[in-house]
Amino acid sequence: MDRTHTRFRNDDRAVSITVTHVITLGITAVLISGLMLGAGSLLESETERSAEGSLKTIGERLSGELSDADRLATEDDDKVTLRTSHPQRVASSTYTVELYDECDEPDAWMIREYEDENENEIKDSCLKLSADNEDVTVFVPVSANVAEDSEARGGSIEIVSTGDEGVSIQNV
């Protein structure tokens, strides 16, 4: 009996198959983990890009609507109220719209004061759109007389223009 036990101790014929399977499973697990991590970061960057594109589109539409309301209220006693409908969410995140009379945010370097065709100085008014769950902020210039800084959540937004005082935004 002693002799048989010694004979099996020196037998290593099946060891190479077992070691091969263990190494193959280990390499497969590492590769799958790497793919999952890569796919997660790709999805996150695509979500941010989608949110940024959506916020730019909403901001440009809202900027045009602010200009329209400002043009419609031409007299001192005119009051124009526009109710606009925009998406409530962008990239599965709610967002905030802020209207600034003077856009002095450091990230809004592209928005500057300018003069119109009659050499009237136009303030550097802007919209700041920020997604709540994403690290995305977009600035859009506004070519309207802004009454005061105001803020609204995404969705239905009311634009109020009071003639010479200018425009403001609020939630409906």
Secondary structure by P-SEA (a helix, b strand, c coil): caaaaaaaaacccaaaaaaaaaaaaaaaaaaaaaaaaaaaaaaaaaaaaaaaaaaaaaaaaaaaaaaaaaaaaccccbbbbbbbbcccccccccbbbbbbcccccccccccccccccccccccbbbbbbbbccccbbbbbbbcccccccccccccbbbbbbccccbbbbbcc
